Amino acid sequence: RKGTMWSIWFLGFMDERNLFTLYAHLPGNKTLCANMREAGLGYKKALGQDFPLADDPHDPSLSSFPPFETLSAYGWDARRVSASSRPALPRANVSLRTNAEQP
């Protein structure tokens, strides 16, 4: 909806589908997805990218994630969600693209 913050709609979408967000704590404070902190409803002025992207496909930390079943998950109330109540991880064909390779 125009004029409203997208994040509340994203949270609703995730909740309806029992989805979770993956937060990776990679070496060097790198991330899989950065918040660009653009000016608008969330920020008065553009602040730029919050963390550097992990965009080196040869970085060994990108291929050493723990098994999905061993990750901790938390609900909206910040309580741990048991592994048996989480959905199965769908198999996806994912490839890492650097900023230069983006369309």
N, CA and C atoms as a LAMMPS dump frame, in Angstrom:
ITEM: TIMESTEP
0
ITEM: NUMBER OF ATOMS
309
ITEM: BOX BOUNDS ff ff ff
-5.0000000000000000e+02 5.0000000000000000e+02
-5.0000000000000000e+02 5.0000000000000000e+02
-5.0000000000000000e+02 5.0000000000000000e+02
ITEM: ATOMS id mol type element x y z
1 1 1 N 0.838 -1.187 0
2 1 2 C 0 0 0
3 1 3 C 0.878 1.243 0
4 2 1 N 0.547 2.148 -0.845
5 2 2 C 1.318 3.376 -0.959
6 2 3 C 1.227 4.178 0.341
7 3 1 N 2.382 4.703 0.787
8 3 2 C 2.4 5.541 1.976
9 3 3 C 2.502 4.784 3.285
10 4 1 N 2.653 3.458 3.229
11 4 2 C 2.81 2.684 4.456
12 4 3 C 4.147 1.975 4.437
13 5 1 N 4.627 1.626 5.605
14 5 2 C 5.919 0.975 5.723
15 5 3 C 5.801 -0.481 5.242
16 6 1 N 6.686 -0.888 4.341
17 6 2 C 6.637 -2.226 3.749
18 6 3 C 6.881 -3.316 4.785
19 7 1 N 7.648 -3.007 5.839
20 7 2 C 8.069 -4.06 6.77
21 7 3 C 6.896 -4.728 7.476
22 8 1 N 5.849 -3.986 7.807
23 8 2 C 4.709 -4.612 8.486
24 8 3 C 4 -5.585 7.55
25 9 1 N 3.96 -5.278 6.273
26 9 2 C 3.358 -6.193 5.291
27 9 3 C 4.228 -7.435 5.113
28 10 1 N 5.532 -7.256 5.138
29 10 2 C 6.454 -8.391 5.036
30 10 3 C 6.3 -9.311 6.25
31 11 1 N 6.195 -8.731 7.431
32 11 2 C 6.014 -9.532 8.646
33 11 3 C 4.725 -10.341 8.576
34 12 1 N 3.662 -9.736 8.106
35 12 2 C 2.396 -10.451 7.951
36 12 3 C 2.516 -11.591 6.953
37 13 1 N 3.178 -11.34 5.833
38 13 2 C 3.411 -12.364 4.809
39 13 3 C 4.166 -13.549 5.405
40 14 1 N 5.232 -13.26 6.153
41 14 2 C 6.04 -14.312 6.758
42 14 3 C 5.225 -15.115 7.777
43 15 1 N 4.45 -14.427 8.594
44 15 2 C 3.66 -15.084 9.625
45 15 3 C 2.589 -15.996 9.019
46 16 1 N 1.894 -15.534 7.997
47 16 2 C 0.85 -16.335 7.339
48 16 3 C 1.402 -17.635 6.768
49 17 1 N 2.658 -17.623 6.347
50 17 2 C 3.26 -18.789 5.683
51 17 3 C 4.226 -19.568 6.576
52 18 1 N 4.288 -19.182 7.849
53 18 2 C 5.181 -19.839 8.804
54 18 3 C 6.625 -19.841 8.308
55 19 1 N 7.072 -18.675 7.812
56 19 2 C 8.425 -18.525 7.295
57 19 3 C 9.299 -17.81 8.314
58 20 1 N 10.597 -17.97 8.178
59 20 2 C 11.561 -17.345 9.077
60 20 3 C 12.606 -16.603 8.258
61 21 1 N 13.282 -15.668 8.883
62 21 2 C 14.366 -14.933 8.25
63 21 3 C 15.686 -15.472 8.772
64 22 1 N 16.64 -15.681 7.874
65 22 2 C 17.961 -16.166 8.253
66 22 3 C 18.88 -14.979 8.476
67 23 1 N 19.462 -14.897 9.661
68 23 2 C 20.443 -13.863 9.965
69 23 3 C 21.801 -14.528 10.069
70 24 1 N 22.669 -14.222 9.128
71 24 2 C 23.999 -14.814 9.13
72 24 3 C 24.985 -13.847 9.775
73 25 1 N 25.76 -14.346 10.689
74 25 2 C 26.823 -13.558 11.319
75 25 3 C 28.143 -14.05 10.743
76 26 1 N 28.525 -13.46 9.628
77 26 2 C 29.718 -13.899 8.914
78 26 3 C 30.944 -13.123 9.372
79 27 1 N 32.136 -13.699 9.158
80 27 2 C 33.373 -12.997 9.536
81 27 3 C 33.453 -11.615 8.88
82 28 1 N 34.068 -10.688 9.576
83 28 2 C 34.239 -9.34 9.049
84 28 3 C 32.959 -8.524 9.041
85 29 1 N 31.963 -8.92 9.86
86 29 2 C 30.675 -8.216 9.925
87 29 3 C 29.953 -8.206 8.582
88 30 1 N 30.234 -9.18 7.725
89 30 2 C 29.592 -9.242 6.42
90 30 3 C 28.224 -9.905 6.532
91 31 1 N 27.389 -9.623 5.549
92 31 2 C 26.023 -10.114 5.565
93 31 3 C 25.631 -10.661 4.197
94 32 1 N 24.555 -11.449 4.163
95 32 2 C 24.03 -11.966 2.905
96 32 3 C 23.122 -10.953 2.22
97 33 1 N 22.558 -10.041 3.005
98 33 2 C 21.615 -9.056 2.481
99 33 3 C 21.717 -7.795 3.331
100 34 1 N 21.969 -6.677 2.721
101 34 2 C 22.157 -5.422 3.46
102 34 3 C 20.913 -4.551 3.401
103 35 1 N 20.701 -3.796 4.456
104 35 2 C 19.653 -2.789 4.506
105 35 3 C 20.267 -1.5 3.962
106 36 1 N 19.689 -0.948 2.911
107 36 2 C 20.251 0.252 2.291
108 36 3 C 19.857 1.531 3.023
109 37 1 N 18.957 1.447 3.965
110 37 2 C 18.551 2.57 4.817
111 37 3 C 18.307 3.847 4.013
112 38 1 N 17.392 3.739 3.054
113 38 2 C 17.039 4.882 2.208
114 38 3 C 16.152 5.859 2.961
115 39 1 N 16.163 7.103 2.546
116 39 2 C 15.289 8.12 3.134
117 39 3 C 13.835 7.754 2.858
118 40 1 N 12.986 7.975 3.82
119 40 2 C 11.567 7.661 3.657
120 40 3 C 10.908 7.515 5.012
121 41 1 N 10.033 6.519 5.144
122 41 2 C 9.31 6.33 6.394
123 41 3 C 10.219 5.903 7.537
124 42 1 N 11.279 5.176 7.24
125 42 2 C 12.154 4.662 8.294
126 42 3 C 13.308 5.586 8.67
127 43 1 N 13.772 6.38 7.721
128 43 2 C 14.934 7.245 7.947
129 43 3 C 14.669 8.623 7.348
130 44 1 N 15.061 9.664 8.052
131 44 2 C 14.865 11.027 7.546
132 44 3 C 15.781 11.311 6.363
133 45 1 N 16.999 10.757 6.408
134 45 2 C 17.925 10.914 5.283
135 45 3 C 18.571 9.561 5.002
136 46 1 N 19.047 9.392 3.786
137 46 2 C 19.687 8.131 3.402
138 46 3 C 20.964 7.941 4.212
139 47 1 N 21.098 6.755 4.82
140 47 2 C 22.282 6.447 5.626
141 47 3 C 23.216 5.46 4.932
142 48 1 N 22.762 4.873 3.835
143 48 2 C 23.596 3.92 3.109
144 48 3 C 23.537 2.515 3.703
145 49 1 N 24.294 1.659 3.132
146 49 2 C 24.323 0.233 3.479
147 49 3 C 24.757 0.027 4.929
148 50 1 N 24.032 -0.858 5.644
149 50 2 C 24.352 -1.068 7.06
150 50 3 C 25.559 -1.974 7.282
151 51 1 N 25.748 -3.002 6.464
152 51 2 C 26.884 -3.912 6.588
153 51 3 C 27.396 -4.271 5.195
154 52 1 N 28.686 -4.585 5.06
155 52 2 C 29.201 -4.984 3.746
156 52 3 C 28.661 -6.358 3.344
157 53 1 N 28.458 -6.536 2.048
158 53 2 C 27.947 -7.813 1.545
159 53 3 C 29.055 -8.862 1.473
160 54 1 N 28.679 -10.079 1.752
161 54 2 C 29.58 -11.224 1.557
162 54 3 C 29.421 -11.63 0.1
163 55 1 N 30.188 -10.999 -0.775
164 55 2 C 29.99 -11.206 -2.206
165 55 3 C 31.149 -11.899 -2.91
166 56 1 N 32.052 -12.489 -2.141
167 56 2 C 33.162 -13.239 -2.732
168 56 3 C 32.763 -14.709 -2.801
169 57 1 N 32.482 -15.241 -3.996
170 57 2 C 32.029 -16.631 -4.101
171 57 3 C 33.065 -17.648 -3.621
172 58 1 N 34.315 -17.221 -3.423
173 58 2 C 35.359 -18.131 -2.947
174 58 3 C 35.547 -18.055 -1.433
175 59 1 N 34.75 -17.243 -0.762
176 59 2 C 34.835 -17.108 0.691
177 59 3 C 34.369 -18.415 1.334
178 60 1 N 35.239 -19.104 2.085
179 60 2 C 34.863 -20.399 2.668
180 60 3 C 33.705 -20.296 3.66
181 61 1 N 33.485 -19.128 4.266
182 61 2 C 32.388 -19.018 5.235
183 61 3 C 31.028 -19.139 4.564
184 62 1 N 30.954 -18.937 3.243
185 62 2 C 29.68 -19.058 2.535
186 62 3 C 29.299 -20.5 2.238
187 63 1 N 30.217 -21.401 2.387
188 63 2 C 29.911 -22.805 2.11
189 63 3 C 29.965 -23.664 3.367
190 64 1 N 29.965 -23.012 4.522
191 64 2 C 30.074 -23.796 5.76
192 64 3 C 28.933 -23.51 6.736
193 65 1 N 27.727 -23.315 6.205
194 65 2 C 26.584 -23.085 7.081
195 65 3 C 26.223 -24.376 7.807
196 66 1 N 25.772 -24.272 9.046
197 66 2 C 25.35 -25.473 9.765
198 66 3 C 24.058 -26.03 9.167
199 67 1 N 23.754 -27.287 9.419
200 67 2 C 22.507 -27.866 8.896
201 67 3 C 21.289 -27.075 9.398
202 68 1 N 20.297 -26.915 8.528
203 68 2 C 19.091 -26.159 8.848
204 68 3 C 18.452 -26.624 10.157
205 69 1 N 18.414 -27.932 10.347
206 69 2 C 17.753 -28.503 11.514
207 69 3 C 18.423 -28.108 12.833
208 70 1 N 19.676 -27.667 12.775
209 70 2 C 20.393 -27.305 14.003
210 70 3 C 20.303 -25.818 14.342
211 71 1 N 19.718 -25.03 13.438
212 71 2 C 19.63 -23.589 13.668
213 71 3 C 18.553 -23.253 14.693
214 72 1 N 18.785 -22.219 15.467
215 72 2 C 17.778 -21.742 16.414
216 72 3 C 16.773 -20.88 15.673
217 73 1 N 15.511 -21.007 16.037
218 73 2 C 14.451 -20.181 15.455
219 73 3 C 13.629 -19.598 16.59
220 74 1 N 13.148 -18.369 16.373
221 74 2 C 12.392 -17.662 17.401
222 74 3 C 11.111 -17.109 16.798
223 75 1 N 10.035 -17.16 17.575
224 75 2 C 8.745 -16.635 17.139
225 75 3 C 8.643 -15.137 17.387
226 76 1 N 7.467 -14.57 17.084
227 76 2 C 7.248 -13.126 17.26
228 76 3 C 7.346 -12.708 18.724
229 77 1 N 7.159 -13.657 19.638
230 77 2 C 7.252 -13.349 21.068
231 77 3 C 8.669 -13.547 21.605
232 78 1 N 9.638 -13.768 20.73
233 78 2 C 11.055 -13.971 21.065
234 78 3 C 11.303 -15.264 21.827
235 79 1 N 10.347 -16.178 21.8
236 79 2 C 10.551 -17.496 22.406
237 79 3 C 11.039 -18.467 21.336
238 80 1 N 11.912 -19.361 21.76
239 80 2 C 12.478 -20.339 20.828
240 80 3 C 11.361 -21.24 20.281
241 81 1 N 11.421 -21.484 18.979
242 81 2 C 10.471 -22.355 18.299
243 81 3 C 11.136 -23.71 18.137
244 82 1 N 10.437 -24.775 18.499
245 82 2 C 11.031 -26.106 18.408
246 82 3 C 11.216 -26.508 16.945
247 83 1 N 12.231 -27.306 16.697
248 83 2 C 12.535 -27.747 15.335
249 83 3 C 11.374 -28.531 14.736
250 84 1 N 10.63 -29.278 15.552
251 84 2 C 9.534 -30.095 15.024
252 84 3 C 8.357 -29.249 14.54
253 85 1 N 8.236 -28.008 15.02
254 85 2 C 7.119 -27.166 14.589
255 85 3 C 7.483 -26.27 13.407
256 86 1 N 8.75 -26.303 12.972
257 86 2 C 9.166 -25.507 11.825
258 86 3 C 8.892 -26.251 10.534
259 87 1 N 8.651 -25.522 9.453
260 87 2 C 8.457 -26.198 8.17
261 87 3 C 9.772 -26.797 7.679
262 88 1 N 9.657 -27.805 6.829
263 88 2 C 10.856 -28.402 6.23
264 88 3 C 11.487 -27.386 5.291
265 89 1 N 12.787 -27.415 5.199
266 89 2 C 13.504 -26.49 4.331
267 89 3 C 13.352 -26.947 2.881
268 90 1 N 12.798 -26.089 2.019
269 90 2 C 12.703 -26.479 0.609
270 90 3 C 14.085 -26.465 -0.026
271 91 1 N 14.314 -27.356 -0.925
272 91 2 C 15.59 -27.387 -1.643
273 91 3 C 15.539 -26.332 -2.73
274 92 1 N 16.55 -25.512 -2.774
275 92 2 C 16.582 -24.434 -3.76
276 92 3 C 17.926 -24.424 -4.456
277 93 1 N 17.913 -24.005 -5.686
278 93 2 C 19.147 -23.835 -6.436
279 93 3 C 19.533 -22.37 -6.287
280 94 1 N 20.466 -22.084 -5.398
281 94 2 C 20.842 -20.709 -5.082
282 94 3 C 22.252 -20.455 -5.546
283 95 1 N 22.473 -19.319 -6.165
284 95 2 C 23.823 -18.939 -6.553
285 95 3 C 24.092 -17.53 -6.033
286 96 1 N 25.325 -17.264 -5.702
287 96 2 C 25.727 -15.964 -5.176
288 96 3 C 26.137 -15.074 -6.327
289 97 1 N 25.571 -13.86 -6.361
290 97 2 C 25.954 -12.887 -7.383
291 97 3 C 26.564 -11.693 -6.695
292 98 1 N 27.584 -11.136 -7.286
293 98 2 C 28.189 -9.937 -6.743
294 98 3 C 27.4 -8.72 -7.241
295 99 1 N 27.649 -7.562 -6.615
296 99 2 C 26.954 -6.343 -7.046
297 99 3 C 27.172 -6.065 -8.525
298 100 1 N 28.366 -6.352 -9.025
299 100 2 C 28.682 -6.088 -10.424
300 100 3 C 27.873 -6.957 -11.366
301 101 1 N 27.411 -8.114 -10.891
302 101 2 C 26.674 -9.043 -11.739
303 101 3 C 25.158 -8.828 -11.682
304 102 1 N 24.7 -7.911 -10.861
305 102 2 C 23.269 -7.678 -10.726
306 102 3 C 22.716 -7.092 -12.021
307 103 1 N 21.491 -7.499 -12.4
308 103 2 C 20.894 -6.971 -13.649
309 103 3 C 20.59 -5.499 -13.546
